[in-house]
Amino acid sequence: MSHNWSPSCRIFEIGNLIITWYIVRERLTWRNLMVEVDKMTHIYRIGIIGCGGIANGKHLPSLSKLPNVNIAAFCDLVPERAELALQKYGGEDAQTYTDYRELLNDQTLEIVHVCTPNDSHADITIAALEAGKHVMCEKPMAKTAADARRMLEAAKLTGKKLTIGYNNRFRPDSLHLKRICESGELGDIYYAKAHAIRRRAVPTWGVFLDEEKQGGGPLIDIGTHALDLTLWMLDNYSPKMVLGTAYHKLSQRENAANAWGPWDPAAFTVEDSAFGMIVMENGATIMLESSWALKSLEVDEAKCTLSGTEGGADMKNGLRINGENHGRLYVSEVDLNSGGVAFYSGASEDAPDVEMRMWLQAIEQDTDPVVTPEQAYVVSQILEAIYESARTGEAVYLNK
């Protein structure tokens, strides 16, 4: 017998077949299927605490591109900043606040992003976790290692997800190099450099130059990115010993040349350069260099150089892999425009966009975020040890 089905009937029948196939393939009950459908259609309500430069330059633009996000709350000590952010990125029912505690009382918010100065990261993050929110806190994790530890413990106690905004992991070159490291192509990586050098680019706005608010200068600001990237490539979070130096050589110069105009020497209370040697428990050595102002033409930021028993890699001019093959040395340059990178389709997607997408995906799928609080805590430990060694002139031994 033939059936003269209408187009709508055929679409309905095809839909039923697809659902049945999915249930069988995934071995789902109908109830579990509804849970999966809810995940796909759920809109996450997000609150932003701190509506300054990093929020407007990274978090808000990237979150606003996600279809399953409603940025519903904006908090800043300056009401006008929160209002401007709401007007540009807020949903119809979005609210502004000047007290983050009031924002956290909104039970409809599921996720909070902390984009405030370093000295407030810990208290706000812990309060948000205890209020039942998942939290992305901007880097570094905290001003001190002790505060970072408190954040880690709060995440464990509450069962909520915590990640730190190390967005340079999500660049195409970083993602591809991570795959190379995981494949074992470089062998045992026993020496690495973490690069965060600017010739002359001191941030003169906000609280970047305020040691009380930030805890330090280029080391905790951009050195933290380079160190996080390097540890991630090595997949090594067991530091043994740290030796560090810090300098205030150029900070007190009047009318200095600078990308963002001259700085105020009186306000420049953090170091202008800091360097560290980190020896890991397995014997691997990492050299960390960081500066906002260094008389050097070799400038690299949020990059690393790796040396292993089977090969090496650097990010100096794109991504380069070096090694030895059939008695000859070789250098190969990776074409990063052809796709095929983990988490990256080859389309033009900025690192913060990938970062936010993967963060939401971790929440949806109940998996660990790409940047875990345990990893970020080790970064804070090492940074603090470099500062301590610079003050005392002695090596600092960790994990005794």
N, C-alpha and C positions, 0 to 999 in steps of 0.2 A: 504494500500500500504506500502511495506517495503522500508526502505532507507538504502543503503549501504554507510554510512558515513565513511570517512577516520578518523583516530585518530585525525588529526589536526582540522578537522571540528568539531568533538565532543568537543574538548578542547575549540574551539571558542564559540560553543553554550553554554557550561557550564559557560564560562566566562560572556557571555551576561546575562545568568540567574542570576548569582551572582550579577552583577552590577544592574540589574533591582530590585532584592530583596533588595539590599542596599538602592537604591533610594527610594523605597516604605517605607522601615522601618524607614529611617531617614527623610522622607518627603522632599527630596532634589530636587531642580531644576537641570537641566543639568549643568548650570553655577556653582552652588554651589558644585556640585560633582567634577567639575574640580578644584575648589579651594581646596577641601579636598585631591584630588590626588596630587596637587602641594605641599601641606603640607607634604605629605608622602614621596615625592621625593626630596624636597628642601634640598640643601646643605648650611648650615650656615657658612659664612666666619667670622672667629674670630681673633681678635687681642689681643696679650698679651703684657701688659706694665709692665715691671719688670721681668727679666729672671733669678732671683736668686733662693734661696733654695725652697721657697714655690711654685714657678711656676714649677720648675723641680721635686719637690717631690710630688706635688698634682695635680695642675691644668692640666699641659701638659700630664702626663701619663693617667689621667682619660678622658680628652677630646679626646685624640687620639684613644680611644676605641669606640667612637661613630661613627656610619656609616654616619651620616648626618652632619658631621663637617669637615671643612677645616681650619686648623690653618694657616692663610695666612699672618700674620704680627707679628713681634717680635721687641720689643723696650727695650733697656737698655742703661744706661749711659756708660756702658762698652761694646763697640762694639763686643768684642770677645764672651761675654756671649750670646748676641742676635744671633750671627752667629752659635754658638754651639747648641743653642735651635732649630734654623731653620734646621740645618743639621739632627737633630734627629727627629723632629716632624713636620717640615714644608711641605706644599704641593709644587707642581712643580713651581707655580708662587709666592711663598712666598717672602716677602721683609723684610729687617731689617732696623731699625731706631735707632737713639740716641735721638731724640726729639719726645715726645709723640704727640705733636701738628701736626707734619707731618703725623704720623700714622692716626690720627683722620681725616685728610683731605681725606683719601681713602674712597670714597663713597660706595665702594662695601662691606666694612666691616659692619656687622650688630650687632655684639656683641663684647664687650671689657671686658677683665678681668684685674683688677688692682691689681698687686702683688708687690707693692712698700712699703717703710717704711711708718709708720702711719701718719707722718706729711704731706705727699703728697697725701693721700687718697682723701681728699675733693676736691682739685683743679683739679686733674686728672679726678675724677669721674664726677664732674659737667661739665667739658669741654666735656667729652665723651657723657653725656646725651644730652647736647646742640648740639652736632654734630649728633644727631639722632641715637645713639647706645644704645642698652640694655647693662647694666653693672652688672657684678659680681665683687664686691670689697672684697678683703680678709679682714678677721677680724683683729682688731676691726673696727667698721665702720669708726672711725676717731680718731685723737689724742684728740680732745676736743668735748664736747657735742654741742657747737655752730657750729663747722664744720659739725658734723653729722646732725644737723638741716638744714644746708644749702643744704646738699646732699638730704635730704628728700624733701625739697621744690623744688629742681631742678627736681626730679623725678616726682613730682606732676605736675609741670609746663609743662614739655616736654611730659608727657604721656608715657615715656619709662620705661621699667621695671628695677628695681634696687634690688639686693639682696646682702647679706653679707655672707662671707664664713664660717658659723658656721656648719662645716661638721659633728660634733658629734651628731647632731640631726638625722643623717641618719644611725647610727649604728643599728644593729638588736635589741639590748637591749633597746635603746632609743625609737625606733619606737613602740616596743611592750608596753613599759611602757606608752607611750603617749596614746595608745588605751585604756589601763586600766584606765588612768586618765579621758579620755573622756567618758568612760562608767559609771563613777560615782562609781566604785567599791571601791575606797578609801574614798568616802564621801567628806566632806569639809576638804581640805588640809590646815591646819592652821600653820604648822611648817615644815620647810625644811632646809636642809644643802646643800650648793654648795661646792664641794670638788675640790681643785686644788693644791695638796701638793706633792712636790718632796723632797726626803731626801737630795739629792745633785746632781742637774742636771741644772747647770747654763749655758745657751747658750753663748758661748764665741766668736761666729762669727757674722758677719754682724753688725747691729746697735742695737742689743737687749739691750745692757748696756747703751745706749746713751739716756738720758732723753729728750734732745732737739728733737731728731728724733722720739722717740717712745711715749713719754708722761708718761712713767712709766715702771715698771718691770713686775714681775710675775702677778700682779693684772690685768694689761691691756693685758698681753700676754696669760696666761692660765686661770686666774680667769675669764676672759671674756667668755670663753667657758662654764665653770661650771655655771656661772650666767645665760647665755642664755638658757642653757638646763633646769635649774630649773624654770625660768619664763615661759618657753614654757610648761612644765609639769603642772604648776599651771594655765596656761592661764590667768595670772594676770600681767598687765602692768601698774599698778597704785601705784607707790611707794609714801609713805607719808613722811617717815623720815629715815635718814641714819646716822649711827655712825660708824666711822672707825679709824683704827690705821695702821701705816706703820713703818717698822723697817729697819735699816741699821746695823744689829748686826754682820753679818758675811762677808759683802761685802769687808771690808778693810783688810782681812787676806791674807798674802802672802803664796804662794805655797799651797793653800787649795786643799784638795781632791775634785775631781769633775769628773763627767762622761765624760766630754769633755776636761779635762785637766785644770790646774789652770787658774783662771781669772786674769786680770790685775786690781788691786785695784784702780789705778788711772783712769781707764776707766769706772769703775763700779759706775755710777752716779745715778742709779735708786734704789728703795728699793729691799731688798732681800726677804721680807715677807710683806704681808698686809692682814688685816682681816676686815670684816664689818658686821654690823647688819642692816638689812633692814626691816622696818615695812611698810606693805602695807596699803592702804586705808581701806581695809576690815578687818584689824587687824592681818592678817597673818604675820608671822615672818620668815625671811630667814637669816641664818648665812652663810657667805661666807668666806672661808679660801683659801689663795693662798701663795705659796712659791716656790722658786727655791732651797732654801737651809735651811732646818729645821731639827734639831736633833729630828727626829720622825721616828718610824718604821711604823706608819700608813700613807702610801702613796697612794693617789688616785688622779687621774687626769681626768677632764671632766666627773665627776660623781655627782649624787645627792642622797640625802636621803629624803624621804617624809613621813610625818605623818598626817593622816587624821582621821576623826571621825569613819570611818568604816574599815580602814586598813592602812597599811604602806608599804613602798617599799624602797629598797636600791640596789645599784649596787656594793656593796663591793666585793662579790664573785659571779660573775655572776649577774643575776637579781633575787632578792628574794622578795616575797610578804609575809607580816605577818598580822595576824588578829585574830579574835575570832570567834569560831563556836561552838554552842551547849555547851556553858560554858567552852570551852577549847581554849587555845591559840595555834596557828599553824604558821608554817613557810613553805612556798612552794618555790621550785626553778623552774624557768621557763626553759624548754628545748627550746633553740633558734635555734636548728638545724633542726627543723621539718617544717620550712616555716610558712605560714599563717600570716606573719607580713605585715602591710600596707607598700606599696612601695617595698616589699622585697619578692622574690619568693622562698627563701630557698637555692638558688644557692650561690656559694662563690663569693660574690660581696662586695668589700670594700666600706666603707662609702663615700669616695670621688667619687667613681664611681656612686653610687646612687645619690649623690648630683648633679653631672653634668647632669645626665640623667633627673632628675626631673626639673632642671633649664631649660634645652632645651625644655622639655615638657610644662612648663609654658609659654614659648614664643610661641611654636607651637599652643597651645590651648587657648592662650590669657587669662590665669588665673593668680591669684596671686602666686608668688613664695612661697615655704615653709617658707623661712625666709624673712619676709617683712621688708622694711626700717623703718616702724613705730616701730616694735618690737626692732630692732637693736638700734634705737635711744634711747629707754628707757634704754637699757643696758649701753650705753655710759653715759647717765645721772647719773645712779647709780654709775658707776665706778668713774666718776669725783667727785661725792659727797663724796665717801669714801676717796679719796685723799684730798679733801678740809677739811673734818672732821679731818683727821689725822694731817693736818697742823695747824688747829686752836684749836683742842681739844674740839670742840663744835659739837653738832648734826646739821645736815643740813636738812632743811625741803623743800621738793619739791612740785611743783604744787600749790604754794600759790596763 
